[in-house]
Amino acid sequence: MARSLTTGFSAFALSAALAMTSFGAHAAESLTVVSWGGAYGAAQKNHMIDPFQKDTGVKVLFEDYSGGVAEMKAQVESGNIQWDVVDLEVIDLERACSEGLLETIPHDILPAGADGTPAADDFIPEALASECAVGNIVWSVVFAYNEKTIGGTKASSIGDFFDTQKIPGKRAMRKRPQVNMEWALLADGVAPAEVYEVLATAEGQARAFAKLDTLKNDIVWFDSWSQAPQLLNDGGAVLVQSANGRFYDAIRQEGKPFVIVWDGHVYDLDAWAVLKGSPKKDLAFKFIAYVTESKPLAGMSDVAYGPTRKSSAPMMDPAAAPHLPTAHLDKGIQAGSDFWADYGESLGEKFNEWLLK
């Protein structure tokens, strides 16, 4: 089962200088990096991609995808590798790693933190728990409402998300079993500490689908987190699920009247990985070493995602701290990456069958 997150959060100039030296030979090369787009992708471009290109001369082709392992699996199995580096949810990482879709990343490539702390001590343990990836953010799936469209009764709990009598209207959810199954059990009264134990049983899975049945006619499905703020803004749904940073960015940058509900949130890490068979593996490793230094990771607080290095904390905007998932751990559960590695394929099939009923 996934371990609970620990709390807390190189002389940078020296490490940057060393990076400049080692990267010089790669100046004419390019690297394809795949991530999630939207506000998160924009923050990565600002704090990771653009500085890496400037300091190394390597051209980065920065592309978006919608998550999951299907596209990676197709590339690896066909031998037609299109991506080099992928940002993936840890909830998918264990499966991708166990199926041989990712390269092993040696942790000795990672530089010390900005305060000189060795990488092994600077990263939170979960960030280096997999041999196939390096964690870069702590994030969470939450839901939010729009003050202008919610009506008189405000949502405050995961139970409210499933209660269309109390709060009428559509709910918007990402079209995959992960998180939705957990939310269904939480809303049905399962204790947070018991969610994955229950979900591992046939009875627990049936219970989750039965709870989802109560919402089925009121769900607006979407594929990408980037669609969620627009659905909430346009009134496509009254309660909308998304990564917390998507809503935070809309609130902070655009002044949207959105309110985030943290009850029942499912928090996790995202991690950088290298697709198995990438012909640019060594350059991909250098990219990951660069973008997981203290300063680039600190920049992710722009969209309320917590950095995975402790040495990044002094570099963050203090105003972002209350909006980070780590400020609300008592109201949520950590995504069960081990559970989804074991049950992801079978529950994915059951979920798709349920959608067609």
Buried (B, 14 or more C-beta within 10 A) or exposed (E): EBEEBEEEBBEBEEBBEEBEEEBEEBEEEEBBBBBBBBBBBBBBBEBBBEBBBEBBBBEBEBBEBBBBBEBBBEBBEEEEBBBBBBBBBBBBBBBBBEBEBBBEBEEEBBBBBBBEBEBEEBBBEBBBBBEBBBBBBBBBBBBBBBEEBBEEEEBEBBBBBBBBEEBEBBBBBBBBBBBBBBBBBBBBEBEBEEBBBBBBEEEBBEBBBEBBEBBEEBBBEBEBBBBBBBBBBEEBBBBBBBBBBBBBBBBBEEEBBBBBBBBBBBBBBBBBBBBBBBEBBEBBBBBBBBBBBBBBBBBBBBBBBBBBBBBBBEBBEEEBBEBBBBBBBEBBBBBBBBBBBBBBEEBBEBBEEBEEE
